[in-house]
Amino acid sequence: MTDAHLSARDNGVPPMRAVALPAKTYYRYRGNVDEVRPVVAAAFNEVIAALTTPLTRDEANPKVDRTVRSPRLAEVTGADYADTAEKVNQLFLTNHWADGLPIIPPTEQAVKAMLKGTSRSPDEVIGLVAPRNGVATIEKIAINAVMAGAKPEYLPVIIAAMEGFTDPDFDVTHMQTSTGSFEAAIIVSGPVAKELDFNSGIGLLGHGWRANSTVGRAVRLSLLNLGQTWPGENDMALLGRLSAYTLIAFAENNEASPWEPYHTSQGFRPEDSTVTVSVVGGVTTVGGGAVTPWSAQRILDSVTSQISNIGTYLGGIYAAKRIVVFHPDCAAELAAMGYTPARLRQYLYEKSRVPYERLSANTRREVRRMIQDRQIRPDRAPVFEEALKEGGLVPALQSPDDIHIMVAGGSPGYSFVLGYTGPNFAHETKKVSHATMTKAGR
């Protein structure tokens, strides 16, 4: 229903009336001016009234809701341990502190044991978690790690992931609140992956590995609790988050890779251990397996087709990125063909360019608008301007650097692509540090 209301912020911006259009018609018809016109017309008089009617005293000085949903110390008792644990779980779920699966009660003793996994101070603040800007401290992350069933030695990896999500350059708001069912990938690389027994081989995206499952769940719970999101309230994913409980968590298969680990391309040393966090829209397999014959070249062709097909689609595509994960057998064949990750990035970028003639007139206008609005980075704008003519090849990605090459999986295995076409480049790699229970990441 249409609804006039006030919005106010604690940043000095005066309160403003807003008129809400009905979602069921606005979202459906907004792509066509003629179809959306009656939707707008129905609210037009209300818009005029909101603009011209003086603010009431309450509207001029609105109350700001500073309610913070935060777990607190509480005593829960029951007939026995099982009854008490059930009451704890219900308490957490009722208060939206959990994800719907059973949790481990984060007792004071359990949290202290978890904190032994790192030498960092429990009070250290690593950042704010959108959308409600909850303060992420080492202790709060540890509380969520306990709830997820993680081991103390996993904590430095969980912290590194949260450092990525709270980095000022990482737009976690879109992933947390968008109507699209975006999710996150957590990719561990370096010696700590083997030491903690992360799965990087057959079944790497599935169940059965405590490290993959509980690290992913600990991060998910931290994002839920510290960002203070809940489905239908401010997490508006219409289908929900497809990896809602553990995210997509796996490790790079450094031992089976013919190349240096991914994190070296991000400026880290090969012997470092890192966590890469990235917003993705899903997993697309591009070849391999134990049924259909494959070759490295056919897999490359499939990857370029997957990327270039997006190039004909109108909708923020020029902010896209691709994480291309080659299974070890394919990576070995590519290396024998002379490919390095850098060469592969350049090859895929060039081969996925879309002929100008294939783009619709609407898409051509949209690309030009993106150049003008600087949505296409200024340093890359000349490349697109040169391509926007007869015979031109328009890139489907802004730069080869928007392609990230990794090796993971087993033998046999599938190569796959993690894609994202959102309005940002939400992708960060952070070093695992201050570990106390592993040799790596100290």
N, C-alpha and C positions, 0 to 999 in steps of 0.2 A: 504494500500500500504506500501511497505517497505520504510523506511525513516531513514537516518543517521542524528543524531542531537547531540548537546552538552548538558550535564547536569552539573550544578554547584551549590554549596551550600555555604552559608556564614559560614562554619565551618572549613575552612582551607583545605578542601579536594580539590585537583586540579581538573579542569574540565576534564570530560571524554566523549569521543564519545560513542554514543549508536546506535545500529542498531535495529530498530523495525521490528518485524515479523508481518505479516498480521493476525489480530485477528481471522478472519473468518476461517482461516485454522489452525493456531497454536492451538487455544483452542479446535478445533474439533479433531485434530489428536495427541495431545501431550501425550495421554495415551498409545500410541503404538509406539515403536521405529521405526518400519518399515514404518509406515504411516507418522510420523513426519519427517523422514529423508529427503525427497525431499523438505519439507518446509525450513529446515535448509540449505540444499545444495544450494537452490536458493539465499540465503543471504550470503553464505560463503565467496565469493570473496569480498563482501562489508565489511564484518567483518575484513578480512585480511588487506584491504586497510585502514580501520579506525584505526587499531592497528599500522600500519607501516608508514603511512604518517605523517610527522611532522605537529603540530598544526599551523594554521595561527595565525597572531597577534590578530585578533578578537576572534579566538577560545581560545587562551591562556588567554585572558582578557575579558571574556564574560560579557555582561550587565545583571545584575540581576534584574528581574522584582520585584519591591517592591510595586507595585500597591496594595492598600488596598481598598476594596469595603466597604465603611462606610457611613451610613446615616449622613446627616449634616443639620444644620439649613437652612431652606428655607421657602420662603413665597409663598403660592399658593392662587390664587384668582380665583373666578368664578362668574357666574351670580347670584347664590344663594347658600345656604348651600349644597344642593344635588349636584349641579354642581361642587362645590369646593371639596366635599368629593370624587366624582368620579375622579377628576383630581389628588387628593392625592393618591388614590388607583392605578391609572395608573402609576404615577410617581414611586411609590414603586415597582410595579411589573416590570416595564421597567428596573429598576436598580437592580433587583433581591434581593430586601429587603423584599419581602412578599412571601406567599405560593400559591397565586392564588385565595384564598377566600378574600372577603372584609375585610379590617382591620379598626380598630378605629384609626383615626389620632393621633399620639403621640405628641400632643402639649405640650409646656412647662408646662402649667397649669395642664394638665392631668398627666404628668410624676411626677410633684411635689405631686399631690394627691396620686398617686400610692406609692411613697416613704414613705408616712405616715404610711404604713403598717409595716415598720421595723424601728428599732432604729439604724441600721447600716449606716455608712457613705456612701453617693452615690459614692465616689471615691474609696472605698475599692475594691481591686482586689482579686477575689477568684480563679483565675487560667486562663489558656489558653485553647482555644477550637480548636481542630484539625479539618480539616487538615492544615489550614493556620494560626493557632495559634493566633486568635483574642483574645484580652484581655477582659475577662469577669469581668466587674465591677458591683456593685450593681445597679448603674444608668442605664447601658446598658441593664441589665436584666429587670429592671423596664420598660424601653421603649418597649421592646418586650412584656411584660405583658399587657401594655396598648393596643398595637396593637391586642393582642389576645382576648381582652374583659374581662380580669380577674378583680376581685375586689382587692382593696389594701390589704385586710386581707388575700388574697391568697399568697401574695408576699413571706413571709418567707418559704412557702412550695416550691414555684418555685425556690427560692435561694438554698434551701437544695438539690433539685434535680440537679441543676447546679453544686453544690459542688461535688456531686457524679460523674457527667460526667467529671469534670475537675480534679478529683483526679489523681495524677501521676500513680497510679496503674490501672487506668481504661483506656483501649485501645479504645477510642471512634473513632479513625481513621478508624478502620475496619468497624464499623457500618456506618460511614458517607460516606465512599468511595467505599466499596466493591461492586463487581458485583452481589453478592447475595443480596436478598431483606430483609436484616436484619432490625430490628426495635428495639424500646426500650419499656420496661415496666416501669411505674412509679407507685409504690405501697405505699400508705399512710397508716400509722399505728399509733394507739394511740389516745388520746382524741381529738386532733385537727381535726381528720377525721369527727367525729360526729359534732363538733362545726361548721365546715365549710360546713356541709351537703354533704360530698362526698358519692357517691353511693357505697355501699358494698353489696347490696342485689340483687334482681331480676333486670336484665338488666344492671348489673354493667359494662359490656364492651360496652354498647351502648350509645345512645344519651339521652338528657333530663336532665342532671345534669350540671349546669354551672361550678361547681368546677372541676369535672372530665374533662370536655371538655376544659375549658379555661386554666387550669393549664397545661394540656398536650400540648395544642397549644402554650402557652407561652414558654414552654421548647423547643418545636420543632422550633419555630421561633428563639429562642436564639441560638440553635445549627446551624441553617441555616445561620443566619446573622453573628454570631461571628466566626463560623467555615468557613464561606464564601464558602458554597457549592451550587452547582446548577446541576440539572440533565443533563447528557451528557457532562458536563465540568469536574467536579471532583467527583460528586456523580454518580457513574457508575452502580447503581442498574439497572439491565437489565429490570426488571418488575416494577421498582419504589418501594418505601417504602409503604407497604400495609396499614399501619396506618399513612399515610404521614402528616396528618394535626394535629391530637391530640395525636398521639402515643397510647399506651395501658395504660390508666390511670384509676386506681380504688383504692378502700380502702379495707383493711382487715376488716372482720366483727368480731371485737373483742368481741362485746356483745353476739354474738351467738356461740362463740368458747368455747369448753370445756377446752382449753389449754391457757397458757399465750401467749401474742402476739408474732409474729415472731421476732420482734426486740430484745426481751430478749435473743434470741439465738445468737445475734450479739453483746452482751455485754451491752445493754442498760437496763434501769430500766423499769418496766411495765408502770409506769406513764409518761414516756417520749413519745414524738411524733416524729416520724421519717419518712423519705422518702427513699425507696429502689429503686434504678435504676439498670436496668439489660438489657443487649442486648439479644434479643430472636429472634427466627426464625419463630414464629407463635404460634397459639393456637390449641391444640388437646384436644377434649373432651374425657373423659375416663369413663363416666357412670353417671347415675342419671337421672334427668328429670321427666316429668309427663306422659310419654308414655310407655317406656320400663321398666319392673320391674328390680330392681337392688338390690344389697347387698353390704355392705362394702368390703367383701372379693372379690367379682367379680370386684369391682373397683380397689382394690389392684392388682389383677391379670392383669387387663388391663394396669395399670401403669407399672408393671414389664415387660409386653410384649412390651410396647411402648419403654421402655428404652433398653431392650435386643435386639430388632430388629435392633437398631442402632449399637449394638455390632458386627453385621456381616457386617457392611458397612465400606468400606475403605475410609478414608478422614478426618483425624484430629479428630476422635471421642473421643480420649482419653484426649481431652481438654474440654469435654462436661460438661454441668451442666443441671439440671432440677429443675424448680420451680413447685411443685405439690400443686395445690390449691383444697382443699376438700370443698365441700359445707357443710353447717352446719349440716344437718341431717346425712351425712356420717361421719363427724368428731365426732358427738355424739356417733354413733354406734362404731366407732373405739376406742373411749375413754372407752366405756363400755366393750370392748374386752381387755382392759388393755394397749392399745397403747398410748404412748406419742410421741411427734415429734421426739425425739432422737431414740426411738425404731423403729419408722417408717422409719427413714433414714437408719438404719442398716438393717432392713428387706428388703427394696427395693433394697439396694445395693447388698445384698447377693442373693436375688431371681432373680436379673436381670443379674447375671453372665452367660457367654456364654460357653457351652462345647467346649473344645479345638478342638474336631473333627468337629464342625460346622464351624470353621473358615477356609477360603480358605488359600492355601499356600502363596498367595500374602499378605493376611492380617496378617498372622503369621510373615512374614518377616518385614512388616511395623511396627508391634508392637515392634519387637526386635530393629528395627532402632530407634523408638521413645525412647526406653530405653537408647540406646547408645547415642542419641543426647540430652538426658535429657529433652525431651518433656514430658515424664512421670517423675514426680517429683522424685528426688533421694530417698526420704523417702518411696515412694510407689513402686519403682522399684522392690524390692525383692518380693512383692506380685505378680507382673506380671511374673517375672522370674520363680517363683514356679508354676504358673498356666500354663505356656507354655510347656506342656507335655501331653502325653496320659492320659486321665482321669481328666485333670485339668479343672478348671472353671475360665475362663478369665473375669475379671471385665469389665463391659461396661462403668463404670465411675471410675475415679482414686480413689475416696474416698467417704464414706458416707456424708462427709461435702459438697460434690458437689450436694447434694439433699437438697432443701429448702422447708420446709413444711409451708403452710399457710392455713387459713380458710377464705373463701369469698363466696358470693352468697346468695340466699334466700332459702325458702322452698315452693315448690320444687326448686331444683337447679341442676346444672351440676357441677361435678368435672372436672378439666381440668389441662393440663400440658403446661407450657411454656418451650420450649426447645431451646438449642443453642449448635451447634457443631463447633463453630469457634475456631480460634487459640489463644484464651485467655479466662480468667475467668472474663469478664467484669461484675462486680456485686459489688455494694457498697450500704451501708446503712448510711445515714447521719441524724443527729438530727436537728429538726426544732428549731430555736432559734431566739431571738431578735424580737419576735412578739409584736406588740403594740395594736392590735385590737382584739385579742383573749386571753382567759385565758390560753389556752394551748400554749406551744412553746415560752413562754416569756424568 
